Amino acid sequence: MAGEPVMAPEPPPVIWFNGAIRPWAEATVHVWTELATRGANVFEGIRAYQHPDGHHRVLSGAAHLRRLFESAALLRMPTAYSQEALVAAIDDLLVAFAGQGHLYLRPTLYVEHGRNGVDLSDTVTGAYVAALPVRRPDKVSDGIRVCVSTWRRGGDLVFSPLIKAGSAYHAFRLPLLEARDMGADEAILLNEQGRVTEATGANLFMVRGEQVITPPLSAGILAGITRSNLIEVLEQDLGLEVIERDIPRTELYLADEVFLCGTLAEVVPVVAIDGRSVGTCLAGPVTAAARNRYLGICDGLIPDTYGWFGVPARSPTHRVAEAPTIDNAR
């Protein structure tokens, strides 16, 4: 995606791997693990923003960890580490990366051995959490050009979009390559009914008149946490009506504004779809207002009235907000 966050070209020095902070190069698995051969993992992408006081604060940490363990539960994947253990792991990483700016955190639960095992007696599992310094690109407001892919988003009876699994993201490879071949930055996928779902790594919003519209979960989208946060901003801060409903492809061409959102992407204006200009080919007023409000809260420049952040984490005594226990257990 054009305008995507910039990560350092070199890997970080440390990673949390199966219970401890370890040197990056030592966090290895064998090529014959289920993780390597079948992509047997579920994961989350979480942002930790360094605020003006120097402390890192984790954005929607409880919601992300809840979704991580829900993904594992939907796949009937046993887990060797609890949510509380991952909370502590994230905090330890924030201590190790103190003062290094905004971070992208990637907690992952994976299967090492036991292809179809449903309990730990015949399955070996593991977990890791990576932290990567990331900065916002200078031209974040320029917008991107997208195309509607000829590939389709798989439905709930194929592989549920509610499961955030590494293997599921292979379904986005060909749409994204198709977009690049067509001179676009990103692809929007339709479902089998021809309705708009999402982009390859972000949810979608469309503005028509006084309404903001986004596809419902039933369209076959990931239950985006940034999407939920933005709905709060749009409705409560900006006083706009947000409607969750199906969007046919051709309605995108009539939109006054379109923007994408995600943990890593944050809020990205769409300025063209299939070669057709969206609005004035610039970020529209709703997109700009939502982006500025959202980023202001994330960066600690606007008070967090929604409770998105946990407590600041800079010493081992601090903890991010703990996720509630999932009874049937990103």
matplotlib code that plots the C-alpha trace (Angstrom):
import matplotlib.pyplot as plt

x = [0.0, 1.4, 1.9, 2.3, 4.3, 8.0, 9.9, 13.6, 15.4, 17.3, 15.5, 15.3, 17.8, 15.4, 12.0, 9.8, 9.9, 8.3, 8.6, 11.5, 13.1, 15.8, 18.2, 16.3, 18.6, 17.8, 14.1, 14.0, 11.8, 12.5, 11.4, 9.2, 7.1, 3.4, 4.2, 6.6, 4.9, 1.2, 1.3, -0.4, -0.6, -3.0, -1.7, -2.5, -1.0, -1.0, 0.2, 2.1, 2.3, 5.0, 3.3, 4.8, 5.6, 7.9, 5.7, 4.4, 0.7, -0.8, -3.9, -6.9, -4.6, -7.4, -9.5, -6.6, -5.7, -9.3, -9.5, -6.2, -7.6, -10.9, -9.0, -7.3, -10.6, -12.3, -9.5, -9.6, -5.9, -4.6, -2.4, 0.5, 0.4, -2.4, -3.6, -2.0, 1.4, 1.2, 0.3, 3.5, 5.4, 4.2, 5.2, 8.7, 9.1, 8.0, 10.7, 13.3, 12.2, 11.7, 12.4, 12.4, 9.2, 6.0, 6.0, 4.2, 3.6, 3.0, 1.9, 1.6, 0.3, 1.6, 1.6, 4.9, 3.9, 0.5, -1.4, -4.9, -4.4, -7.0, -5.3, -1.8, -1.4, -0.6, 0.2, 3.3, 2.5, 4.4, 4.2, 6.2, 5.8, 7.8, 8.2, 9.2, 9.8, 7.6, 7.1, 4.3, 5.2, 5.5, 2.8, 0.2, -2.6, -1.8, -4.1, -3.8, -5.2, -7.0, -8.6, -11.4, -9.8, -11.0, -10.3, -12.9, -12.9, -13.6, -16.7, -17.4, -18.0, -14.6, -12.3, -14.0, -12.8, -13.2, -10.0, -6.9, -4.5, -1.2, -2.2, -5.4, -3.3, -2.1, -5.5, -4.5, -1.3, -2.7, -5.2, -2.4, 0.0, -2.9, -3.3, 0.4, 0.3, -2.6, -0.7, -2.7, -1.5, -4.1, -7.0, -10.5, -12.1, -15.7, -17.4, -19.1, -22.3, -20.5, -20.5, -17.6, -15.7, -12.3, -8.9, -6.0, -5.1, -7.6, -11.3, -13.2, -15.5, -17.5, -19.0, -22.2, -23.8, -24.3, -23.9, -20.8, -21.2, -19.1, -19.6, -21.1, -19.4, -21.8, -20.2, -17.1, -14.7, -12.3, -13.9, -11.4, -10.5, -9.5, -12.8, -14.7, -12.6, -13.3, -17.0, -16.8, -14.9, -17.3, -20.5, -19.5, -16.9, -18.0, -21.7, -22.1, -24.4, -22.5, -24.4, -23.3, -24.7, -23.8, -22.1, -22.3, -19.2, -20.7, -21.7, -18.0, -17.8, -20.5, -18.9, -18.0, -15.1, -13.6, -10.9, -9.3, -8.3, -6.3, -3.9, -0.8, -2.4, -4.2, -6.4, -5.7, -7.7, -8.6, -8.3, -9.1, -10.9, -10.4, -9.0, -12.1, -11.4, -13.0, -14.3, -11.6, -8.7, -7.8, -8.7, -12.3, -13.5, -14.9, -11.8, -9.5, -11.5, -11.7, -8.0, -6.9, -9.1, -8.0, -4.3, -4.5, -5.8, -3.2, -0.3, -1.5, -2.3, -6.0, -7.4, -8.5, -12.1, -12.8, -10.5, -8.5, -5.2, -4.0, -1.6, 1.7, 4.4, 8.0, 9.1, 8.4, 5.8, 3.5, 1.0, -1.1, -4.8, -5.6, -8.0, -11.0, -10.9, -12.6, -14.7, -14.4, -10.9, -5.6]
y = [0.0, 3.4, 5.6, 2.5, 2.9, 2.7, 0.0, -0.1, -2.2, -4.2, -6.6, -5.5, -6.9, -8.8, -10.7, -12.3, -16.0, -18.8, -17.2, -14.8, -11.9, -13.4, -12.3, -12.0, -14.6, -17.2, -17.3, -20.2, -23.2, -26.2, -26.2, -29.3, -27.6, -27.0, -23.3, -23.7, -26.3, -25.2, -21.7, -23.0, -19.7, -17.0, -13.5, -9.9, -6.6, -4.1, -0.5, 1.0, 4.7, 6.7, 9.7, 13.1, 12.1, 9.4, 6.5, 3.8, 3.2, 0.1, 0.9, -1.4, -4.1, -5.9, -6.1, -7.4, -10.1, -11.1, -11.5, -13.4, -16.1, -16.1, -16.9, -19.8, -21.0, -20.9, -23.1, -25.3, -24.5, -25.2, -22.6, -23.0, -19.4, -17.4, -13.9, -12.7, -14.1, -12.2, -9.0, -9.4, -10.2, -7.0, -5.0, -6.5, -5.6, -2.1, -1.8, -3.1, -0.7, 2.4, 5.7, 4.1, 5.8, 4.2, 0.4, -2.3, -5.4, -8.8, -11.5, -14.9, -18.3, -21.2, -25.0, -26.7, -30.4, -32.1, -31.2, -32.0, -32.1, -30.4, -30.5, -30.1, -33.8, -34.5, -31.0, -28.8, -25.1, -21.9, -18.1, -15.1, -11.4, -9.2, -5.4, -3.3, 0.5, 2.1, 5.6, 7.3, 8.3, 12.0, 11.9, 10.0, 12.4, 12.0, 9.0, 5.9, 4.5, 1.2, -1.3, -3.8, -7.2, -10.0, -12.4, -12.9, -12.9, -16.3, -16.6, -18.0, -21.5, -21.6, -20.0, -17.6, -14.0, -13.7, -15.9, -13.8, -16.5, -16.2, -18.8, -16.8, -13.9, -15.9, -15.2, -11.6, -12.2, -12.5, -9.6, -7.3, -8.4, -7.9, -4.3, -3.6, -5.0, -2.5, 0.4, 0.6, 0.6, -1.7, -4.0, -4.1, -7.6, -8.5, -11.5, -14.3, -12.2, -9.3, -7.1, -5.1, -6.6, -5.0, -4.4, -6.8, -5.6, -2.9, -2.3, 0.1, 3.1, 5.0, 8.5, 9.4, 12.7, 12.8, 9.1, 7.0, 3.4, 0.3, -3.3, -5.5, -8.5, -10.7, -9.4, -11.4, -9.0, -9.1, -7.6, -4.7, -3.1, 0.1, 0.0, -0.2, 2.7, 4.8, 4.2, 5.7, 8.7, 9.3, 9.0, 10.5, 13.1, 14.1, 13.5, 11.4, 8.5, 5.2, 2.5, -1.1, -2.5, -4.2, -2.1, -3.1, -2.5, 0.3, 2.3, 2.9, 4.9, 7.3, 7.8, 11.3, 9.8, 6.4, 5.5, 2.4, 1.7, -0.8, -1.1, -0.6, 1.5, 3.7, 5.9, 6.1, 8.2, 6.5, 9.0, 6.8, 3.4, 1.6, 4.7, 6.8, 9.8, 9.7, 13.2, 15.8, 13.3, 14.5, 13.4, 14.6, 16.5, 13.5, 11.4, 14.3, 15.0, 11.3, 10.8, 13.9, 13.0, 9.4, 10.1, 12.9, 10.4, 7.8, 10.2, 11.5, 15.0, 14.6, 13.1, 9.4, 9.7, 6.2, 4.2, 2.7, 2.8, 0.9, 2.3, 3.6, 1.0, 1.9, -0.1, -3.8, -2.7, -1.3, -3.4, -2.9, -3.4, -7.1, -8.8, -10.6, -14.3, -16.1, -18.9, -21.0, -20.4, -12.5]
z = [0.0, -0.9, 2.1, 4.3, 7.6, 7.3, 9.3, 9.9, 7.3, 9.9, 12.3, 16.0, 18.4, 20.6, 20.5, 23.1, 22.3, 24.3, 27.7, 27.6, 25.8, 23.5, 20.8, 17.5, 15.8, 18.4, 17.9, 15.5, 14.6, 12.4, 8.8, 9.5, 12.1, 11.4, 11.5, 8.6, 6.5, 6.8, 8.3, 11.5, 13.4, 14.5, 15.1, 15.9, 14.9, 17.7, 17.9, 20.8, 20.5, 22.3, 23.7, 24.4, 28.0, 26.7, 27.7, 25.3, 25.4, 23.8, 21.6, 22.2, 23.7, 25.4, 22.2, 20.2, 22.6, 22.9, 19.1, 19.1, 21.4, 19.7, 16.4, 18.2, 19.6, 16.2, 14.8, 17.8, 18.3, 21.8, 23.4, 25.8, 26.9, 28.5, 27.7, 30.9, 29.8, 26.6, 28.5, 30.5, 27.3, 25.6, 28.7, 28.8, 25.1, 25.7, 28.4, 26.0, 23.3, 25.5, 23.7, 20.2, 19.0, 17.8, 17.7, 15.8, 18.0, 16.5, 19.0, 17.4, 18.6, 16.6, 16.3, 16.3, 16.1, 15.9, 12.7, 13.9, 17.7, 19.7, 23.1, 24.5, 25.2, 21.5, 20.3, 20.8, 20.6, 21.1, 21.0, 20.2, 20.2, 17.9, 18.3, 15.4, 15.4, 12.8, 11.6, 9.8, 6.2, 5.4, 2.7, 4.8, 3.5, -0.2, -0.7, -2.7, -5.9, -5.7, -8.0, -7.5, -7.8, -10.0, -7.1, -4.5, -0.7, 0.7, 2.8, 6.3, 5.0, 3.4, 6.0, 8.3, 7.9, 11.7, 12.1, 11.8, 10.7, 8.8, 6.3, 5.5, 4.3, 1.3, -0.2, -0.5, -2.4, -5.9, -5.5, -4.3, -7.1, -9.6, -8.2, -8.6, -12.2, -12.9, -11.5, -8.3, -4.7, -3.2, -4.1, -2.9, -2.8, -3.5, -2.0, -3.9, -4.1, -5.7, -2.6, -1.3, 1.6, 2.4, 1.1, 1.4, 4.9, 5.8, 6.3, 4.1, 4.7, 2.1, 2.4, 0.5, 1.5, 5.2, 5.7, 6.3, 5.2, 5.9, 5.0, 7.8, 9.2, 7.3, 4.0, 4.9, 6.6, 9.5, 12.6, 12.5, 15.8, 14.1, 12.2, 15.6, 17.0, 13.9, 14.2, 17.7, 16.4, 13.5, 15.5, 18.9, 17.9, 14.4, 14.9, 11.7, 11.0, 10.4, 8.6, 8.2, 5.0, 1.8, -0.8, -4.5, -6.6, -8.7, -5.7, -4.9, -8.1, -6.8, -3.4, -2.2, -0.2, 0.4, 3.0, 4.4, 8.0, 9.9, 12.8, 10.6, 7.9, 10.4, 8.2, 4.4, 1.9, -1.4, -4.3, -7.2, -7.8, -11.1, -12.7, -11.6, -9.3, -5.9, -5.0, -5.7, -5.7, -2.2, 1.3, 1.7, 4.8, 6.6, 5.9, 7.0, 10.2, 11.1, 10.4, 12.3, 15.3, 15.3, 15.0, 17.6, 20.1, 19.1, 19.4, 22.8, 21.5, 22.2, 25.4, 25.1, 26.1, 24.8, 27.0, 24.1, 26.0, 28.9, 31.5, 30.3, 30.2, 30.8, 33.8, 34.7, 37.2, 34.4, 32.6, 29.5, 30.0, 30.5, 28.2, 29.8, 29.9, 27.0, 28.3, 25.1, 24.4, 16.8]

ax = plt.figure().add_subplot(projection="3d")
ax.plot(x, y, z, "-o")
ax.set_aspect("equal")
plt.show()
